[in-house]
Amino acid sequence: MIRITELSLPIDHSADQLRQAIIKRLKIAEEGLRNFVGLSAAMTRVRKTAMCCSLSMLSM
């Protein structure tokens, strides 16, 4: 298992966007990511008009 912290995505991200962000962060092929589990999420304000979601994930 690998723990990923500070993975920032838009609040309305899809499961596919999350999967692609994990693959990009780990620099692996799509087939290399078998499963992932969310540990926590927090919303932060990036600018006056934009917010993002910071996630902590475990990838397997």
C-alpha positions in Angstrom: 0.0 0.0 0.0 1.1 3.5 -0.7 -0.4 6.6 1.1 -0.9 9.7 -1.0 -1.5 13.0 0.7 -2.4 16.4 -0.8 -4.0 15.3 -4.0 -5.9 18.4 -5.1 -8.9 18.0 -7.4 -12.0 20.2 -8.1 -14.8 19.7 -5.7 -17.0 18.1 -8.4 -14.4 15.6 -9.6 -15.4 12.3 -11.0 -14.1 8.9 -10.0 -12.2 8.7 -13.3 -10.5 12.0 -12.6 -9.5 10.8 -9.2 -8.1 7.6 -10.7 -6.2 9.5 -13.3 -4.7 11.9 -10.7 -3.5 8.9 -8.6 -1.9 7.2 -11.7 -0.2 10.5 -12.6 1.1 11.1 -9.0 2.5 7.6 -8.8 3.8 7.7 -12.4 2.5 4.2 -13.2 0.5 2.6 -16.0 -3.3 2.4 -15.7 -3.0 -1.4 -15.2 -0.7 -0.8 -12.2 -3.5 0.7 -10.0 -5.6 -2.1 -8.7 -7.6 -0.3 -6.1 -7.7 2.8 -4.0 -9.4 3.8 -0.8 -10.2 7.4 0.4 -9.0 8.2 3.9 -10.0 11.8 4.3 -11.1 14.9 2.4 -11.0 18.6 3.1 -12.2 21.5 1.1 -9.9 24.5 0.8 -10.4 27.9 -0.8 -7.9 28.5 -3.5 -9.1 31.9 -4.7 -12.1 34.1 -3.9 -14.1 32.3 -6.6 -12.6 28.8 -6.5 -12.3 25.9 -4.1 -10.6 22.6 -4.3 -10.8 19.3 -2.5 -7.6 17.9 -0.9 -7.6 14.1 -0.5 -5.6 11.5 1.4 -5.7 8.1 -0.4 -4.3 4.6 0.0 -3.5 2.9 -3.3 -3.0 -0.8 -3.6 
